[in-house]
Amino acid sequence: MTPQTNRAPLGLRVLYAIPLLGRIARDIATDKDSIFYALMIFVTVVVLAVKTWGLVALAMSALALVPIMFVLLLMITRG
């Protein structure tokens, strides 16, 4: 009989296969402090974009975060 190996679910394997997001996801899975570094990098990129392009960059970043906030609100209401 062959031994069974534990494979990651399909969603995680697809996420890990994406070049940039996969590396960040693997880092977050192994080290919980990595999420704070990723958030700090995101905030730095937004600040630099606002300094370069002004209010348009701030509006575009807010528009990009709408689906995330929608999911967070749904998670809060579901308990």
Summary of the structure (lengths in Angstrom):
residues: 79
radius of gyration: 17.4
end to end distance: 44.1
largest distance: 63.6
contacts: 145
relative contact order: 0.06
helix: 80%
strand: 0%
